Amino acid sequence: MSIREIPLTTIDGDATTLADLGDGAIMVVNVASRCGLTPQYEKLEELQRQYADRGFTVVGFPCNQFLGQEPGSAEEIKEFCSITYGVSFPLMEKTRVNGRHKHPLYASLTQVPDADGKAGRVTWNFEKFLIAPDGTVSRFRPSVQPDAPEVIAAIEGALTKA
């Protein structure tokens, strides 16, 4: 099974896959509403709006594994994202990104090394994985801003593979 075919559940409880979101570039991000990095939502939404017409989408995976920084219900998370940051990109149900019970998507993604050659656990909220149409994955740690030059270059490169 390809990474795009791994079963997912939307924040509204509907079954989906990354493939259902299209065959373009996808940025998977574990998100949280009460984190020091939460303002990254704004830049993620800017990327969504800037590149959507070229087949790019951000997909947010709320995660409560880091100091309980995403404690809300699905409705509370959706409301916060919509009202505070105008989020238009898809959100999935709360997801485990680390540990024995991590989601199969993250079991696959965490095998990918970052720019320093380190694979393994998601280190914090807002870790970003860019999946190109050809299936290659680029990994960006939480401290890397969504609009950092290396992220933009990776998105542009992935979009040329579409």
Secondary structure as GFF3:
##gff-version 3
##sequence-region A 1 162
A	DSSP	three_ten_helix	3	5	.	.	.	ID=ss1
A	DSSP	beta_strand	8	9	.	.	.	ID=ss2
A	DSSP	beta_strand	15	16	.	.	.	ID=ss3
A	DSSP	three_ten_helix	19	21	.	.	.	ID=ss4
A	DSSP	beta_strand	26	31	.	.	.	ID=ss5
A	DSSP	alpha_helix	40	51	.	.	.	ID=ss6
A	DSSP	three_ten_helix	52	54	.	.	.	ID=ss7
A	DSSP	beta_strand	57	62	.	.	.	ID=ss8
A	DSSP	alpha_helix	74	85	.	.	.	ID=ss9
A	DSSP	alpha_helix	104	109	.	.	.	ID=ss10
A	DSSP	beta_strand	128	131	.	.	.	ID=ss11
A	DSSP	beta_strand	137	140	.	.	.	ID=ss12
A	DSSP	alpha_helix	149	160	.	.	.	ID=ss13
###
